[in-house]
Amino acid sequence: MSNSRSFSKVPPVVANYTAKGEHGKLGDIDCYFTGKKDSKRGIFVNYDAFRYHPNVFQICDILGSLGYCVVVPDLFRGKTLTMEDLGNPVAMCKFMQNSGSWNTSKASYVQGLEYLRNSGATSVGVIGFCWGGKIALTSLQELGGIVGGAIVHPAMVTSDDFGKINAPLLALPYNDEDLEMFKTGYAELRTKPFGAKCRLESFVDVVYGFCGPRGDWSDPAIAKRVNDAIQLIATFFMTSCPTKS
């Protein structure tokens, strides 16, 4: 995959999208696969609390078109949260303790990362959206061999998370999140050996979940910011997460 292709402007997102990848299985878990299957660059994607959605597939397909091998496991195994669940403390607590916990997701992370490596990837990163951002951060703390991670409008991130990270991070928080906490955490990341590879970019002009199912991509202003985020992600993984020969 040439640098000129990787740094080319990503194609614009569209509001009505048909996924280009394919569905299959890794062991007993359903997955969405897209991109160059034998790429040296692999990306594990952790969707948000609303699970599979055309917006998620479109971002993954764009990254796949840039030469990445992308896998999106169905970590909820067919179960989906609703908007009503988000406003229900009991439902959310149950979710966090079960389907949404790191302990539940860890085995699928290990399996997905192994798939990418066995497919030929020598540089494997992770991306997490909203709730998935928290889980992706945890993978950077607890699993080895991940070259970097990107978190997009992440949820439930705390100041304690940054000091435990063992790989470069791209953080893309949105306006209503604790931006000062992210700035403090980013400053701590900059002190690490890989600190110069980290990046923080705040999206202060968009709503929560703009890159996921809640994003209205028929709005040109939102679509532009989604493309900005995708460009940042693609550039981050190319510049901060090199492949091995």
URVEN-V923922 format. One line per field, one symbol per residue. ss: DSSP state (A for helix, B for strand, O for the rest). phi: phi as a letter, one per 30 degrees, with the letter a starting at -180 (. if undefined). burial: 1 if it has 9 or more other C-alpha atoms within 8 Angstrom, else 0. A space follows every 10 residues. Layout:
# URVEN-V923922
ss: ???
phi: ???
burial: ???
This chain:
# URVEN-V923922
ss: OOAAAAOOOO OOOOOOOOOO OBBBBBOOBB BBBBBOOOOO BBBBBBOOOO OOOAAAAAAA AAAAAOOOBB BBBOOOOOOO OOAAAAOOAA AAAAAAAOOO OAAAAAAAAA AAAAAAAAOO OOBBBBBBBO AAAAAAAAAA AAOOOOOBBB BBOOOOOOAA AAAOOOOBBB BBOBOOOOAA AAAAAAAAAO OOOOAAAOBB OOBOOOOOOO OOOOOOOOOA AAAAAAAAAA AAAAAAAAAA OOOOO
phi: .dddddcddd dddbdcbcdc dbcabciccd bccajddcdd ccbcccdcdc idaedddddd ddddddjdcb bbddddhidb dcddddcced dddddddbec cdeddeddde ddddeddddj dcbbbbbbch edddddeddd dcccicdlbb bcgdcidbdd dddcdcaebc cbdcdddddd dddddddddd ddecedddbb bdcdcbddid dceddcddde ddeddddedd dddddedddc bddcd
burial: 0000010000 0010000000 1000010011 1111110011 1111111111 1011111111 1111111111 1111110000 1000110000 1100110011 1001110110 1110111011 1111111111 1111111111 1000011111 1111100010 1100101111 1111100010 1111110111 0001101101 0110010111 1110111000 0111111011 1011111101 11100
